[in-house]
Amino acid sequence: MDFLDAVLACPETRTPLERADEASLAALRRALEAGRGRRKDGQPIPSFDGAFFAQGRRVVYLVEEGVPNFVLAERVELDGPP
């Protein structure tokens, strides 16, 4: 775990985030392709190269072009863990 992982927290609950590894990213992509997730604001889910899980892996904050996006309205909400 690096320093960034140790200090980042879910902006809504203030609980620790879990950085997605390659296997988790693959599972997340499969879940999204199956229609099991949506952005909170209803907009299309953008391409992403990483993710942080929160709230029992039911909420995902995407990393887009290397930049983590922690905007609450733009988070992805899943029907269940990927």
N, C-alpha and C positions, 0 to 999 in steps of 0.2 A: 504494500500500500504506500502510495506516495503522499506528500503533503496535501495536495489538492483533494485526494479522496478522503483524507481525514477531516477536512474542514467543510466540505460541501454538505448541504442539507436540503431536504425537500422544502421549497419555498412556502408551501401550504402548511405542512405539519411540523417542520423543523426537525424531522427525524433523519437519520443518516441515509445517504443514497448508496446504491449498489451499482458500480460500473459494470456494464455488460461486457463479457468476454466474447470471443468469436462464436462459440457454441450458442450463447444466449442471443447474440445478434441474429444468427441464422434462424433460431426458433422464433424470434420476434418477427422477422421478415415473413416466415411461413404463416404466423398468426395473422399478420396484417393482410397478406395475400388472400387468406381465407375469410376476410371480412370481420375479424374478431376485435378490431380496434378502430377508434375514430378520434379525431382531434376534438378537444372540448369546444372550440369555436365553430366546428362543422366544416372547416376548410379541408381541402385535400392534404393528405400526409405527404410532405416533401421527401426527396431522397435524403438519406442520412448515412453517416459513416461511423456512428457510435451512438451509445445511449446510456442513460442512467435510470435505473429502476427505483421506484418508491412505493410505499403503501402495499406491501405484499406482492410486488411485481405486477400490480394492476394499473399503475400509473408510470408512464415513460416520458422522460425528458430527452429529446433527441439531440444529437451532436450533428450539426449541419456545416459541412465544409470546415471541420475542425473546431467549430465554435459551439459550446453547449448552449442550448436554448432553454432557459428556465422561466419563460413567460407562461403564467398559469393558463391563459386562454389558448395557448398553442401546444399544450401538453397532449400526449396521446393517452386515452383511457381504454384499457383492455377489458374484455368480458371476463377474463380470468388470466392467470399466469401463462406466459407462452410456453 
